[in-house]
Amino acid sequence: MKKRILILTGILALGIASHFYINQNYIKKEKKIASQKMISQKVQEKEVEIEEKKDEIKEAVVKVENKYKWNLNDIYNNWSLWEKDLIQMEKMMEEIKEYKGKISENSEIFTKFLKLQEKVDILSYKVYLYPNMKKDLNGGDQKAGENLQRIITLFSQYSTSTAWVTPEILTIPRETMVSWIEKNQDLKPYEFNLMELYRLQGHILDAKSEKLISYYGQYQGAPKSIYSELSTTDIKFGEVEFKDGTKLPMTYGNYSKIMATNLDQGDRKKAFDTHYKTFEDYKNTYGAIYRSSLQRDFAVAQTRNYSSTLEAALEQNNIPTSVYENLIEVAKTNSEPLKRYARLRKEILGLENYHSYDGSIPLVDFQKEYEYDDAKQYVYDSIAPLGQDYSSKMKTAISDGWIDVYESKGKRSGAYSVGVYGVHPYMLMNYNKTLDNVFTLAHELGHTMHTLLSSENQPFATHGYTIFVAEVASTFNERLLLDHMLKNTTDPKEKIALLQQAIRGITGTFYFQSLLADYELQAHRLVEDGKPVTPDVLSKIMSDLFREYYGDSVETDKIMEILWARIPHFFNSPYYVYQYATCFASSSVFYDRITNESYSAKEREEALAKYLTLLKSGGNDNPMNQLKKAGVDLSKRETVEAVTKDLDKLLDQLEEEINLIK
C-alpha cells in the first residue's frame, strides 16, 4: 500500500454503531476517509523509502486526455448540486437530535432513527469526497479547500451534538435488542454492529462523559498536525554536491530518487547522511511530539478501561493482542531470508560493505518503460485466475472516468483508491511508465475491486471492510501480475527486475513493517511502565531492532537510529503498520491455495470461492473470523512463517536468473 499513504479507514459508517465509533473516529470524518486512502497506498520498500511526503504538490504541467481523468460528474455535476445535498444533510443531522431520549422506547422508533442515521452517513460520502477529491486534483483549488473545511467543521460539531447516541442505545438491555432484531427484519442489516456495541460496552462511558471527551477530539490530533507542519512546511533539508558537480537539497523526493538511481555508493552515503541529519538536528522536538502522542494513547486506553494501548487499538475489531505479538516474534526470529537478500545484493553489486543506503539500487540496468494502456492490459490479463465475473468487473473498473492516471499541475502525489458509496470507487495515480507503477496499478485495482464487491453484496451498514483485511486483495493482485509478467517475458533483465519487485514487497511490506510494529509496541510500553521517553531512548530501540532483524548483513550506520522521527504513521496512526504485514501473510496463503497445482482442481476452486466470499463480505463480521472462514488463521505461527519461506523461494529464482547473465 504504499499509502500505503494516509487518508480513510472506511468512512464513518459502521452503520448504526454510529456513536461509539463516531465519538472515537467520526470527530474527524476526514480522518476516516483519509484512512481509506491510506490503506490503499502501496507500502514502500525499505526504511529509505518510507512514506514520501503525501501532500506534496506536483508542479509538472502535463496535458492529459479526458479518458485518463476522473469523471467527478458521477458524484455531482456542479457545486450547486453539492450545496443542495449539504443543506439536506445538515437538515437530517438536526432531525437526529430530536430522537434524544426516545430511541429506547420501542423498536419502531429505534428503526426510524437508524434509517435516518444511515441516510446521513450515505450522503456524507459524496458531500465529503467531492471537495476532497477536487482538492487532490488541484491543491490550489480554493473553493474545494473552503468547502472541505466546512465539512470537517460540520462533522466535528455533529460528533459533539450526538455524543448521547451510544450510551442511550446501551440503556436497552441486550436481550431486548436481540428480541427486536428477531421480530423486525428492518433491523437485521444492523445486527452485527449493534452486537459489537454490546461487546464493547465496558469501554463506553455515560452520555455526559462521552460528550466531554468529544470536545477533545480535535486536540487529540495535535501531535499529528505539529508533526506534519514540522516535517513538511517548516523542514529545511541540507544540500549535497555530488561527484558530477550537481547540487541538490535532500528533500524527500530528491533523497528517494538518489537512493534508487545513483550508482555511486559515495554519493548515496552523502545523500543519506545529509537527509537523516535533518531529523537528527530536530530530534528533541520530534521526541517531544512522539512522547505526547504516546501519552495521549495511554490516556485514552485508561479512560476507556483498556489494560494497554495495544489492547485499545486492537479490541475494536476483536483482534487478540497475541496476533500482533506473534507477528513480530515470527518476523524477528525468521529474519535469515532478509539477511540472505542483503548478502546477495552485496555480492551482485560488488560492494565491499553493504549499507542501508544500498537497499534500493536496481541489481541490473533495466530501463524499460511501460505505456499506461499496456500496463492496464497486463493487469487485466493477470487476474484471469479469479474468474469471469471478477474479470468483467475489472474491465468496468479500468474504463474511462474511474482512474485519474497522470501527474498534473497541483495534483496530490502518490496513489490511492477510495470508494464513493452509491457511485463507484475512484483511483488516483501519478503514472510514470516505470515497472513499479505497473505494480501500483495492480495494487490499487485490488482495493477498487474489493470495494466494488463489498458494496454490491452488503447492505450499507456492513459494506465497509476493516484495514485488517484491506491489503489482502491488493497484494494478491500484485502476485498474480508478477506470475503473468514472468511467464510472458524472455528478457532475463526484465525477469530480474520483476523478481526484485516481488522481493521488495516482502522485505518492505512484511519484514520492515513488522520491525516498525515491534518499535511501536516497545515505545508505548515505555509510557505504560512509567519509564522516561527521550530521543536517545527512542533511538536505542531502533538501533537494537535493526541489529536483531539485519544482524551483520548490513553495516551499522548510527544516524539510522533517528529513523523513528521519519515515520509518519507513528505520529498519525498508532498501531497501524502491523496490518500491512498481516495482510501480506494472508494474501500469501490465498495465492498458494488458489494457484498451486499441488492442490486438486476442486480444492483450488473451493479456495477461490472462499476468497471471493471474503471480498464480498465487507464488514459483516470481525476480520479474524472473516479470514478464518476463508481458510486463513493468523493466530497460527505457520501462517505467518509462510511468507518467510516465500522469500527464500524468490531468492532461489533470483540467483538462477543472475547466473544466466553472468
N, C-alpha and C positions, 0 to 999 in steps of 0.2 A: 504495500500500500504504500505507497511511497509516502502518503498522505496522508503512507502513507502518510501526510499533512492533516490540518485541524479545522474542521467546521461542523458536524452534526452527529448526534447519537441516535437520532431517529426521531424527528420532530415530536413534539410532545404528545404524542398520543399513546398512552397506554390505555387509551380509550377512557375508560371510566376512572381508573385509578387516578385520574387527573390529579388528584390533590396531594397525595403523598409525593407523587413524582413531580407535580407542579411545584410544590413547595421546595423540593430539592433542586429541580432542574429547570422548571418552567420559568423561574425567575429570569433566566437568561435563555429565552427560547432560541435566541440566536445561537447559543452555545449548542443546543440540541441539533439544530440544523447544521451547525458547524461541525458537529462530530460526525454527521453522516458524510460530509465531505472528507472529514479526516480519515475515516475508516477506508474511504475509497482511494486514498492515495497510496501508491505502492512504496514499500519500505526501501530506503536507500541501502546500498551495500554495506559499508563499514563505518567505523567511527568517523572517518574523514569525510563522509558524505551525509551525515545525519542531518535531516530536516533543514533544507535550504530555506532561506527567508521566504516565507509563504506569501507575504503580502507585497513583495517587491513588484514595482510597476515596470512592465516591459516598455521599452522605448522604440522598439523596431517598428518601422512603418511598412506594412505589408498589405497589398491589395488582395482581398480574399473573395472568391466567388461565393455567392449566396448558398450554394449547395453544401459548402463547407462551414456554414454558420448556423447558430441556433435559430430556430423559429420560435421566438417567445410569444408570438401571437397565439400559440396554442394555450397560453395561460391567460393573457389579456391582449387585446388589440391596441389599447392605449391606456394612458394614466387615468382617464375619466372612468373607465370601467373598473380599474383597480380601486379608485377612490370610492366608487359605489359599493364595492364589496367591503372595504374597510369600514364604511359607515354602518353597513349591515352587521358586520362582526361586532362592532362596538355596541350596537343595539342589543344583540344577543348576549353579550357579556353583562350588560345591565340587567337583562332578564334573569340571568343566572343568580344574581344576588337575591332575587325575590323568593328563591327556594330555601333560603336560610331558615332553619328551624322546622322545615316541612318534609324533608326528604325521607325521614324515618317513619312517617305516618303510615304509609301503605305502599305496596309495590307499584301501583299505578302512577302515583306522584313521583316515585323514585325513577321509574322508567322514563317519564317525560323529562325529568332532569337530565338523565344520562343521554337521551337523544339530543337534547339541546346542547349539552356539553360537546357531544360528538360533532354537531354542526359547526360549532366554534373551532374545534380542532381541525376539521377538514378544511375549512376556509382559511385557517391560519397558514397552511402550507402555501397556498397561492399568494396570499397577501404578504407573507414574509419573503418568499423566494423570488418573487418578481423583481423587487428593487435590489435584493441581494445579488441576483444573477446579472442584472443590468450593470451593477457596480463592478462585478467581477470582469465583465467585458470591457469596462472603461472606468478605471479608478477615478477619473476626473469628472464623472457624471454627477454633477451637484444635485440634481433633482432626485436621482436614485439614492444618493447618500442621505439627503434630508428625509426622504420618506422611510428609509431604513431605520433611521434614528427614531422616527415617530413610532414605528412598530415595536422597537426594542423598549421604548418608554412605556408603551401601552401594555406590553406583556409583563413588565415589572409591576405596574400598578394593578394589573389583573391578578397577579400572583398574590399580592398582599390582600386584596379585597375578597379573595376566595380561599383564604387560608383555613376557613372553617370546614371545608368540604370533607376532607378525610376524617378528621375527628368525629364529625357528625355521622358519617357512614358507619363508623365503628361503634356508634351507640346502638346500632341494630345488631342484635345477637347473631352470631354466625349461623345458628340453627334456623333462625327466621329467614336469613338471606338465602340459605340453601332451599328452603321451602318456597320462597318467592320465585327463585330461578326454575324450580321444578314445575311450578304452576303457570309461569309466564314465559312463553317462548321468546318474547321480545328481549328478555334479559340474558338469554343464552349466549349471545356473542360476547357479553361482558364477564362471563363466569370466571375465566382464568384470572383476569386482572383483579376481580373482586376477591377471589380466594387468596390471591397474593397479598392483598391488603391485610387480611386476617393473619396470614403467616408472618407478616412484618409488623404486626400490631404492637409488639413490645418496643419498637423503635419509633413509634409515632406518638407525639405529645398531645396534650389537650389543645383545644382551639386557640386559647389565649397565648399559649407558649408558641404554637406554630406561627401565629401572626407576628409575634415578637421576633422570631427567628427570620421571618421573611423580610423584615426591614434591613437585615444584614446581608441580604443576597448579593447585592452589587458590591458591597465592601469585601465580601469573601473572594471576589475576583481581583482584588487589588494586586496580589503578588504577580498574577498573570499579566496585568496591564503594565505594571512597573517593569517587569522583565522584558516585555515587548518593546517598550519605549527605549530602554537601555540597550537592547540588543539589535534594534533596527534603526530607530530615529537618531539616537544620540551616539551610537558607537562610532569610533574612529579607528580604522584599521591602518596599520603601518604599511609602508611601501617597500617593495622589493625590486632590486635591479638584477636581472638575470644575465646569464653569460653572453647572450646575444645583444645585450645593451637595452633590452626592453625594460621599462619600469611600470609596475602595476601595484595599486593598493590591494592588499589581500582581503578583499571583500568576500562574502560567502560564495558568490558566483565565480569570481576570479580564482579563488582558492580551489574550488572543486574542479574547475577546468584544468588548472595546473596539475593537480593530483592525478587527473585521468589522461592527460595528453603530453605532459612534458617528460621526455625520456631521460633527462639528465637528473640523476639522483641528488646531486648537489643543489640544483635549482629547486627540486621538490623539498629538500630539507629547509632551505631558506624560506620558502613559502609556508611550510608547516610551522616552523618556529615563530615566524612573524605573525601568522594568523592566530595561533594559540596564545601568544604573548599578550594580545589584546584582552583576552579573558583572564589571563593571569594578573594583568595590571588592575583589573576591576574585581579581583576575587573576593575582597571584603564586602563589596556591595552585593555581588551575586550570592555570597554566603548569607548575608542578612536577608535577602529576598527568599532564598530557599528555606532558611530557618523559619521564617514567618509562614511559609506555605506548609511546612511540616507541622508546625504548632497549630495552624488552623485545622488541618486534617485530624489531628489528635483531639482538638476541642470538639469538633463535630462528632467524632466517634464517641466521645464521652457523653456528650449531650444526648445522643440517641441510643445510649445504652449498649454500645458495642464493646467487646473485650479488647479490640485492637483496630488500628486503622485499616489493616488488611481485611479483617472481617467486615468492616463497614463498607469497604469498596466492593467486596465480592458477594455479600449477602443479598443485595437487591436482586441479583439473578440466581440466587440459591446455588452458588458455586462454592464448594468446600475449599477452605484455605489450603488443604492438603494438595489440591490440584496445582496451585501456584508453587508451593514448596517442592512438589515432585518435579515440576518442570525445571526449576533452576538447579535442583540436585542432579537430575539426569543430564542436563546440558553440560554442567561443570565436570561431572565425572566421566563423560563420554566426549571429551574435547580432543582426543587424539586425531580424529579426521581433520579437525580445524588446524591443528599443528602440522599435520601432514601436508595440507594445502599450502601453508606458509612456506614450509621447507621446499616443496615442489616449485613454487613461484620463485623462490630464491635461486634455485638451480637453473630454471628455464631462463630467467632474466640475467643470469650470470653475475649476481651480486655477491660481494664478499660478506656484507652484512645486510640483513633484511629488517626494515623498519616499518612503522605504522604508515608512513607516507609512501610506501611502495605497494600498498594493497590495491590500488585502483588502476594501475598501468596495465594496458592490454598485453597479453602474452605473445600476440603476433600482430603484425602490421595488417590490419583489416579495415579498409576504408569504404566498404560498400555502402551505398545509400539506398534506402527503400522508399519508393514513392508511396504516398498515403493509400491510393486506391489499390496498390499491390498488397500493402500491409493488411488492408481490410479484407482482401480475398484470402490471404494466408490464415487470418484468424477465423474467418468463416469456414474455410475448408477443414481447419484443425478440430472443430467441435463436432464433426460428424459422428463420433462415437456416442454422443449424448442423445442421438435420435432425431427423427424428422420434425417433431413438434418443437424441440429446442432450436433446431436449425431455422425453422420457419420464423420463429420469434426473433432470432438473431438477425435475420435478414431485415426485419422491420426496424430493429434497434440501430442498424448501421445505415438506415435510409436517411434522406435529407432532413435536416431540421433537429435531429436529436443530439448531434455532436458538433461542438464548436472546435474546429480542428487546428487551425494555425495560430501562431503568435500574431498579435497586432498591437498597435499603439495603445497603451493604457491597460492592457489585458493582464489579469492576475496570472502569476506564474504557476507552474505545477500542473496537476491533473486531478480530476475527481469525477465521481458520478453521484448524482443526487436525484431522488425521486420526488416528483410533484404529484401528490396524491390526487387522483381524479383526472390527471392529464397523462403523463408518462415520465419516465426518467430522462434526465439530460446528462450529457458528459462534456466536461471541459478538458481540452488537450492543448498542448503547445507543441504540435508535432514538428520534429526537426529532421526526419528521414533516417535517424540512427536505429540500430538494432534494438537498443534499449527502449526506444519509443514504440517499436513494434510490439514489444512485450508489455509496455504500459497500456497500449490499446487493448490487448487481450485481457489484461488485468482489470481495467475499468469496465470493459464489457461484461466481465464476470459479475461485477457488482450490479450493473444495469440489469442483467438477466435475473439475478437473484431478486432484485426489487420488483421487476415485472411479474415474475412468477408468484411472489408473495402477495402482491396487490391483487392479482387476478384470482387467487384461490383462498384468500382470507377476508373476513369482514374487517372493516376499518379498525376496530378495537384491537385486533391481533395481527394486523398486516406488517407491522414494523419488527424486523428481526434485530437481535441484540448484536453488539460489537463482538461478543464472544464467538459468534459464528460468521461474522461479516466477511472475513478474509478467506473463508473456505473456497467459495466459488471463484474468486479472483485468482488465487494461487493455483487452483486446479486447472483453470483455463490456460495459465502460463505453461503448465507442464504439458498439456495437450499440444500447445503451439510448438514447444521445444521438440516433441516427438515428430510432429508434422514437418518441421523445417529440417531436422536432421535427416529424415527419410528422403527429402526432396532436394538435397544438395550433394554435389560431388566435390565441392571445393574444400580441401582439408582445413584451410584457414577459417572458412566460414563455420565449419564444424567445431573448431576450437573456440571460436568466438561464441557460438551457441552454448557450448558446454560451460564456458566461463560465465555466461549469463545465468545459467541454471545453478551453478555452484555459488555464485554471488547471492542468489536468492536464499540459499540455505545458510551461508555464513552471515548474511546481513539480517534476514528475517527470522531465522531460528536462533542461531548462536548469539549474535550480538544483542538482539532484543531480550534474550534470556539473561545475558550479562547485565543489561540495564535494569531488568526486573529485579535481579538479585540486589543491585545497588539501591534501588528504591526501598526495598524491604529493610535493608540494613540501616539506611538513613532514617526511615520512620521509627525504627526501633530505638534509635538514639534518643529521640524525644520521649517515646513511651517509657523508657527506662530512666529518664531524668538525667541523661548524660549531656555534656556540652556539645554543641554543634558549631564548629568553627570551620573556616576554609581548609585548614590543614587536616582536620579530621575527615572532612568530606573527600579531600584529595587522596588521603591514605586508603580509604575504602576502594576508590577507583584503581589505585595502583595495585592493591592486593588482588583485586578481581582480574586485572589484566595478566598478572603473574599466574593465577590459577587457570585461566582459560587458554592462554597462549604459551605459557612456560618459557622455554628458551628459544622457541621458534621465531620469535620476534624480539628484536633488540629493545631494551628499555629506554624510552625517551621520557625523561622526568616531566617535561612540560605537558605530556599527555594526561597527567593526573587531573588537570583542570577541565577535562572533557565534560564533567558533570554540569559545568556552567553553560555549556553549548547545547544542551539537550532541551529543546522547548517543552517536550512532553512532561518533564519533571516539574516544570512550573505551571503548565497549562492543564494537564490531565493526569493526575497521580494514579498510579497502578493501572495504566492503560496499555503500556507496551507489551506486557506478557501475552496479551491476546493475539498479537501478531504471530508469536511462536506457537501457541496452542492451535490456532487456525491452520498454520502451516503443517503441524503434525497431523491434524485431522484430514486435510486435503491429501496428504501423502498416503494415508490409509485408503481413502476413496479411490485415488488414482490406481493404486495397486490392485484393488479388488475389481475394478471396472475394466482395466486394460490388460492385466497379467493373464496370459493364456494358460498358465499352470492351473488356473481355476476353470471349471467347466463352463460351457456357454450358458447354461442355466444359472449357475452361480453368479456369473458376470451380469446377466440380465437382472437378477434379483438385487444385486448391489447397485446397479444403475437406477432401478425403480426406487430403492430406498434413498439414494442420493437426491433424486429429483423431488421426492416427497419432502425431504429436508428443505430444499429450496422453496417449496410451495407452502411450508408450514409457518412462515413469518415468525410471530412471537406467540404462538398458541400454547407454548409450554416453556419451562425453564430450559436454557440451552444445553445443559448437561444431559437432560432427558431426551431432547431432540436428537443429539448426537448419538446417544446410546440406541435409540430406536433405529437410527440409520446404520448402526454397526460399529460406532467408534466410542471407546470408553477411555477418556483422558485420565481417569483415576489410576489406570494401569501403567506401570512403568514401561512395558514393552511397546505401548502405543507411541510414546514419545521417543523411545530409543530407535524406532524405525527410521526416523529422519537421519540420525547419525549414520545408519547403515546405507541410506540412500546416497549420502555424501561420499562415502567410500567407493560406491559403485561408479559414481560420476567421475571420481578422481582416477579410477582404473581406465575409464573410457578416455579421459583427457590425456593420460600418459601414452595410451596407444596412438592417439592422433598426433601427439607431439613427436613420437618416434618415427612416424611416417614422413615427416617433413625435415627430419634432421639430415 
